[in-house]
Amino acid sequence: MSERTSENRSNAIEIPDLNNLESGDDDTEVFEGSELDSAADETPAIGGDDFMHTDDFRRLFVGFIMVDTLLAMHWLDRKWHKVVEKKLAELEDEPFGEIIVHGGNDVSEGEAESDVRMDKMEQVTKIVFLLNITKVGDHACLFASILITVDIPEGITIIGDDSFNSCSSLKDIKFPKSLTSIEMKDPDSLQTFGHCAFYNCSKLVPEDIDDQDSKEVVAYLRSSAGG
């Protein structure tokens, strides 16, 4: 009985004591000394100097630059709109004796002939043009009866309908190259000046204009339907 017991004990499978196992990394034991271990060593790491020379890094870098640029453009656009909105808000309270001409400044015929507008325009002695506009709007300076001098800035290519109509004291005006460069002998150039743009400007005569190009424009206007 005792012999069988010792034989059974010698053939028994040893079961390790789970409580006495040393802590270790299973992954390390699997790879250690094997082909998988050497393969792991040869796998390139993500990041580092090598990654900076890859196409992925270049695409990532360009993407960041594009995002930053778009964000900057959006910020500047919002800033610019705030500046414009502030300026337009100031236009609601124009200085006495001034009229400010800005982009999209067409004035409806009804508003232009209203008592409030006409009373205001009769006090106007100065026209202020904002930057980057290409047109003096329709009826913009209608009934500015004591206005004497106007210097239209460069960049403006259109004088709207009735824009200076009934400016009866206007006697000196300077047109920009963007207008005077037009061949005035061409009848089609009349479309640059709106209907009755300088009607009832009796004191505006070529002889009193200093600028030679502007003198020719005034002479043309007085001999045409736009004068």
Stockholm file with secondary structure:
# STOCKHOLM 1.0

chainA/1-227         MSERTSENRSNAIEIPDLNNLESGDDDTEVFEGSELDSAADETPAIGGDDFMHTDDFRRLFVGFIMVDTLLAMHWLDRKWHKVVEKKLAELEDEPFGEIIVHGGNDVSEGEAESDVRMDKMEQVTKIVFLLNITKVGDHACLFASILITVDIPEGITIIGDDSFNSCSSLKDIKFPKSLTSIEMKDPDSLQTFGHCAFYNCSKLVPEDIDDQDSKEVVAYLRSSAGG
#=GR chainA/1-227 SS CHHHHHHHHHHSCCCCCGGGCCCCCHHHHHHTTSHHHHHHHHSCCSSHHHHTTSHHHHHHHHHHHHHHHHHHHHHHHHHHHHHHHHHHHHHTTCCTTEEEECTTCCCCHHHHTSHHHHHHHTTCCEEEECSSCCEECTTTTTTCTTCCEEECCTTCCEECTTTTTTCTTCCEEECCHHHHTSCTTSGGGGGGBCTTTTTTCTTCCGGGCCSHHHHHHHHHHHTSTTC
#=GC SS_cons         CHHHHHHHHHHSCCCCCGGGCCCCCHHHHHHTTSHHHHHHHHSCCSSHHHHTTSHHHHHHHHHHHHHHHHHHHHHHHHHHHHHHHHHHHHHTTCCTTEEEECTTCCCCHHHHTSHHHHHHHTTCCEEEECSSCCEECTTTTTTCTTCCEEECCTTCCEECTTTTTTCTTCCEEECCHHHHTSCTTSGGGGGGBCTTTTTTCTTCCGGGCCSHHHHHHHHHHHTSTTC
//
